Amino acid sequence: MHRTILALLISALTSFAQMIDGQPFTHTFSIVARDAKTGDLGVAVQSHWFSVGSIVSWAEAGVGAVATQSLVNVSFGRRALDLMRSGKSATEALEELIRTDEGREFRQLAIIDVNGDVAVHTGKKCIADAGHISGENYSVQANMMLNKEVWPAMARAFDASSGPLAERMLASLEAAQMAGGDIRGQQSAAILVVRGKSTGKIWEDRLIDLRVEDHSDAVNEIGRVLKVFRAYEHMNNGDLAIENGDEDAALKEYGAAQKMFPDNIEMRYWHAVSLVNIGKLDTALPIFKDIFLQDSNWVELTRRIVLNDMLVTDPESLNKIINIHK
């Protein structure tokens, strides 16, 4: 009798091991969503698993967004996007993927398409607590959670939020963590946002692609990284303004970035450069002085950017700038 039971147990474990071969245990909470105003599509995720963003989150401009998790079938990400690109809805794509997958009861899969159609599956063998909630233009899903309040909290947070899609999805992750989160704790997080309508230029269609690969406070860390990203958006806009000869716009953009991170040397430096370029040398000098005292490499950089007209000044003013820290 005992031998029979043992044989059955070994057989079951062997079958399970064969099924999960090469498939990561990415137990997690995530959201797939669409911005009703812009059409942008996104995924945000957190897990006690290394580099969750490289496994769970998938999105393509003009097509849709996917979160494949629990005992992950990683192929679902690319295959779901392929199916939607061929004309299938999120619902049709999910039905085809789940129907043909022998491990369907171990899977958790959420898909949203460019039209806002949402489809989600939580297999019966996902580790408790596990579940999902779909709303207008979004789905939240979680497995191996501390309690059953996690995904309802995510849905409420997204419904109550406003602003850009990335920040709204972040609010959902924060609510999940506040409600208890992954029973194992935190490790990695990711936010991915693409355009609702493709420009045909991948480098322009992927609006945000941020990851925290290994951090004990991954949700707060991805929030910090998102804030840095927004600050550098201002920096990039400042660079473009300089390229286009719009010094006032550059000053505004660099100033906005510096306000978000007042201790960031890079942001302060280009703000100072912009001030010089619009004739405000005296305002820029104290900024340069503080930067040069922290790191003299910026003095050499200042000499170099005169050569390509990124810093436009006369020799006397340049001498004042590079010697201000002495």
C-alpha positions in Angstrom: 0.0 0.0 0.0 2.7 2.5 1.0 4.8 1.5 -2.0 1.8 2.2 -4.3 1.2 5.6 -2.7 4.9 6.4 -3.0 5.0 5.4 -6.6 2.0 7.6 -7.4 3.6 10.5 -5.6 6.9 10.1 -7.4 5.0 9.8 -10.7 3.1 13.0 -10.0 6.2 14.9 -9.0 8.1 13.7 -12.1 5.2 14.9 -14.3 5.1 18.2 -12.6 8.9 18.7 -12.9 8.8 17.9 -16.6 6.0 20.4 -17.1 7.8 23.2 -15.3 11.2 22.5 -16.9 12.7 25.9 -17.8 9.7 27.8 -16.6 10.4 30.4 -13.8 8.2 30.6 -10.7 7.4 34.3 -11.1 4.7 34.7 -8.5 3.7 38.3 -8.4 1.2 41.1 -8.7 0.8 43.1 -11.8 -1.5 45.4 -13.8 -2.1 45.7 -17.6 -3.8 48.9 -18.6 -4.7 51.4 -21.3 -4.9 55.2 -21.1 -8.3 56.1 -22.3 -7.2 59.6 -23.3 -3.9 58.9 -25.1 -4.4 55.2 -26.0 -1.0 54.4 -24.4 -0.7 50.8 -23.2 1.3 49.5 -20.3 2.3 46.9 -17.8 3.6 47.3 -14.2 4.7 44.4 -12.0 6.4 43.5 -8.7 7.7 40.1 -7.5 10.0 38.4 -5.1 11.9 37.2 -8.1 15.0 38.5 -9.8 14.4 40.7 -12.9 10.7 40.2 -13.1 10.3 42.8 -15.9 12.3 40.6 -18.3 9.9 37.7 -17.9 6.4 39.0 -17.0 5.8 42.3 -18.9 5.3 42.5 -22.7 3.9 45.4 -24.8 3.9 46.6 -28.4 2.7 49.9 -29.7 -0.5 49.7 -31.6 -1.1 46.1 -30.5 -1.5 45.5 -26.7 0.1 44.7 -23.4 0.6 41.3 -21.6 1.5 40.1 -18.1 2.3 36.4 -18.0 3.0 35.1 -14.5 2.6 32.5 -11.7 4.3 29.4 -13.1 5.2 31.4 -16.2 4.8 30.3 -19.7 7.1 33.0 -21.1 6.1 32.3 -24.7 2.7 33.8 -23.9 4.1 37.3 -24.0 5.3 37.2 -27.6 2.6 34.9 -28.8 -0.2 37.0 -27.4 1.2 40.1 -29.2 1.6 38.2 -32.4 -2.0 37.0 -32.2 -3.3 40.5 -31.6 -1.2 42.0 -34.3 -2.8 39.5 -36.7 -6.2 40.9 -35.8 -7.4 38.9 -32.8 -8.8 40.6 -29.7 -7.3 40.2 -26.3 -10.1 37.7 -25.4 -9.5 35.6 -28.5 -5.7 35.6 -27.9 -6.1 34.5 -24.3 -8.5 31.8 -25.2 -6.2 30.3 -27.8 -3.1 30.4 -25.6 -4.9 28.9 -22.6 -6.7 26.2 -24.6 -3.4 24.9 -26.0 -1.4 24.9 -22.8 -1.2 21.7 -20.7 -0.1 23.8 -17.7 -3.0 26.2 -17.9 -4.1 25.6 -14.3 -0.7 26.9 -13.0 -0.8 30.0 -15.2 -1.9 33.5 -14.6 -2.2 35.6 -17.8 -3.6 39.1 -18.4 -4.0 40.8 -21.8 -5.3 44.1 -23.0 -5.5 45.1 -26.6 -5.3 48.5 -28.4 -9.1 48.8 -28.2 -9.2 48.3 -24.4 -10.6 44.7 -24.5 -9.3 43.0 -21.4 -8.9 39.2 -20.8 -7.5 37.5 -17.8 -7.0 33.9 -16.6 -6.1 32.7 -13.1 -5.5 28.9 -13.0 -7.0 26.8 -10.2 -3.5 25.7 -9.1 -2.0 29.1 -8.8 -0.6 29.4 -5.2 -3.0 31.2 -2.8 -3.9 33.8 -2.3 -4.5 34.4 -6.0 -7.1 36.2 -8.1 -7.8 39.0 -10.5 -10.2 41.9 -11.1 -10.9 43.5 -14.5 -12.1 47.0 -15.0 -12.5 49.5 -17.8 -9.2 49.6 -19.6 -7.3 47.5 -17.1 -6.8 44.2 -15.3 -5.1 43.6 -12.0 -3.9 40.1 -11.0 -1.9 38.5 -8.3 -0.8 35.2 -6.9 1.1 33.9 -3.8 -0.1 37.0 -2.0 -0.2 37.5 1.8 -4.0 37.9 1.6 -7.0 38.4 -0.6 -7.1 42.1 -0.2 -4.2 42.7 -2.6 -5.8 42.8 -6.0 -9.0 44.6 -4.9 -6.7 47.3 -3.4 -4.9 47.5 -6.8 -8.2 48.0 -8.7 -9.4 50.7 -6.3 -6.2 52.6 -6.5 -6.1 52.5 -10.3 -9.8 53.6 -10.5 -9.2 56.5 -8.1 -6.0 57.7 -9.7 -5.4 60.3 -12.4 -2.5 61.5 -14.5 -0.1 59.7 -16.8 -0.5 55.9 -17.2 2.8 55.0 -15.6 2.0 56.9 -12.4 -1.5 55.4 -12.3 0.0 51.9 -12.6 2.5 52.8 -9.9 -0.3 53.8 -7.6 -1.8 50.3 -8.1 1.5 48.6 -7.2 1.8 50.8 -4.1 -1.7 49.8 -3.1 -0.8 46.1 -3.5 2.2 46.4 -1.2 0.2 48.4 1.4 -2.4 45.7 1.4 0.2 43.0 2.1 1.8 42.2 -1.2 3.8 39.1 -2.1 3.9 36.7 1.0 7.7 36.4 0.4 8.3 40.2 0.3 9.8 42.3 -2.5 12.7 41.9 -5.0 12.1 43.4 -8.4 9.7 45.7 -10.2 9.1 47.1 -13.7 7.0 49.6 -15.6 6.6 49.4 -19.4 4.5 51.9 -21.4 4.1 52.0 -25.2 2.1 54.2 -27.6 -1.4 53.2 -28.5 -0.7 53.9 -32.1 2.6 52.9 -33.6 4.8 55.4 -35.4 6.8 52.6 -37.0 9.8 53.7 -35.0 10.4 51.3 -32.1 12.7 53.8 -30.4 9.9 56.3 -30.3 7.0 53.9 -29.6 8.5 52.6 -26.3 7.8 55.5 -24.0 8.9 54.1 -20.7 10.9 50.9 -19.9 12.1 51.0 -16.3 13.3 48.1 -14.2 14.5 47.5 -10.6 16.2 44.1 -10.8 17.1 43.3 -7.2 16.0 45.6 -4.3 14.4 44.9 -0.9 12.0 47.8 -1.3 11.3 47.3 -5.0 8.0 49.2 -5.2 9.3 52.4 -3.6 12.5 52.1 -5.7 10.6 51.8 -9.0 8.7 54.9 -7.9 11.9 56.8 -7.3 13.3 55.6 -10.7 10.1 56.8 -12.4 10.6 60.3 -10.8 14.1 60.3 -12.1 12.9 59.4 -15.5 10.4 62.3 -15.5 13.2 64.7 -14.4 15.4 63.5 -17.3 12.5 64.0 -19.7 12.9 67.7 -18.8 16.6 67.4 -19.4 16.1 65.8 -22.8 13.6 68.5 -23.7 16.2 71.1 -22.6 18.8 69.4 -24.9 16.3 69.6 -27.8 15.6 73.3 -27.0 19.3 74.1 -27.1 19.6 72.2 -30.4 16.8 74.3 -31.8 18.2 77.5 -30.5 15.4 78.1 -28.0 17.4 79.1 -24.9 14.4 80.3 -22.9 12.7 76.9 -23.3 16.0 75.1 -22.4 16.2 77.2 -19.2 12.6 76.3 -18.3 13.2 72.6 -18.8 16.5 72.4 -17.0 15.1 74.4 -14.2 12.1 72.0 -13.9 14.5 69.0 -13.7 16.7 70.7 -11.1 13.7 71.5 -9.0 12.8 67.8 -8.9 16.3 66.7 -7.9 18.1 69.8 -6.5 21.3 67.8 -5.6 21.8 66.2 -9.0 25.0 67.7 -10.4 24.2 66.9 -14.0 20.9 68.7 -13.9 22.4 71.7 -12.1 25.2 71.9 -14.6 23.1 72.1 -17.7 20.8 74.6 -16.0 23.9 76.8 -15.4 25.0 76.4 -19.0 21.6 77.5 -20.2 21.8 80.5 -17.9 25.1 81.6 -19.5 23.6 81.1 -23.0 20.8 83.6 -22.3 23.2 86.2 -20.8 22.8 85.4 -17.1 26.4 84.7 -16.3 26.3 86.1 -12.7 23.4 83.8 -11.9 25.2 80.8 -13.3 28.6 81.4 -11.6 27.6 80.2 -8.1 26.1 77.1 -9.6 29.3 76.3 -11.5 31.4 77.0 -8.4 29.5 74.5 -6.3 29.7 71.9 -9.0 33.4 72.4 -9.7 34.2 72.1 -6.0 32.5 68.7 -5.9 34.1 67.4 -9.1 36.8 69.2 -11.1 36.0 67.0 -14.2 33.2 69.4 -14.9 35.7 72.2 -15.5 37.3 70.2 -18.4 33.8 69.4 -19.8 33.0 73.1 -19.7 36.0 73.8 -21.9 35.0 71.1 -24.3 31.4 72.2 -24.8 32.5 75.7 -25.9 34.1 74.0 -29.0 30.7 72.7 -30.3 28.8 75.8 -29.3 26.8 74.2 -26.5 28.2 76.9 -24.3 28.3 80.2 -26.1 30.5 82.7 -24.3 33.5 85.0 -24.8 37.0 84.2 -23.6 36.8 86.5 -20.6 33.5 85.0 -19.4 34.8 81.5 -19.9 37.8 82.3 -17.8 35.5 83.5 -15.0 33.5 80.2 -15.2 36.4 77.8 -15.2 38.2 79.6 -12.4 35.2 80.4 -10.2 36.1 77.6 -7.8 39.7 78.7 -7.1 
